[in-house]
């Protein structure tokens, strides 16, 4: 039983900017360690061209590893286009993470398509998914929803335009992503309410924060205040976006779990086991900065799991 769903995005979002290619066996060990922590969902990999992103050349193996490691969690993967979605479906992904940027400049840099063109791609992916006997969950993510390092502020109407397009195309869920870490609690509350008004109260909304300005956990609190119960986070605070200059890591899963459990909100995640998984990551990527207050300070005696 959990009150808050945390999706571990380290193996995908966390690794996409890491230059050192993590060996496949090390990724397996890491994912298997994460599987012992109690997550309900993992973003395991990215089905992007391996020539451009060698970090994800073993994408199919990572989905299969995650599926074998835990029969209870939902295994997701980034599928930026129809070909990626087909590869993800064949590999056994149970969730397809598709994206349409709120910022025109970011959309062109990331996908080489306008927002409306990319929304049509997502529509085709939804059709692919629904044609399967066991249809994968399709999450329509909106990068740069809270601001863009290329354009600056992004108008709420632009975010709503994308959200409405995703809803029309039949996605199962919408994710608002603070790709560069510009969000603040006031903006989070406002944008969630506005998007919910645009797509209707029955469309699930999740939030994805980067901690560039140190406001990641404050933004989670703001999301909780407006009824959001699903959040992305990365083990060790790893992560970034290759098309978002200046972005730093995701909010650290360890810190998020600690905060929520201390608040009496059940995550279902064993924090001590999660810290073990973080050490696998730290040992494998010694040149990467691990941004986790809990890892640095250690668990205090006052820590207790929410009942």
Buried (B, 14 or more C-beta within 10 A) or exposed (E): EBBBBBBBBBBBBBBBBBEEBBEEEBBBBBBBBBBBBBBBBBBBBBBBBEEEBEBBBBBBBBBBBBBBBBEEBBBBBBBBBBEBBBBBBEBBBBBBBBBBBBBBBBBBBBBEBBBEEBBBBBBBBBBBBEEEEEBBBBBBBBBBBBBBBBBEEBEBEBBBBBBBBBBEBBBBBBBBBBBBBBBBBEBBBBBBEBBBEBBEEEBBBBBBBBBBBEBBBBBBBBBBEBEBBBBBBBBBBBBBBEBBEEBBBBBBBBBBBBBBBBEEBBBBBBBEBBBEBBBBBBEBBEEBEBBBEBBEEEEEEEEEBBE
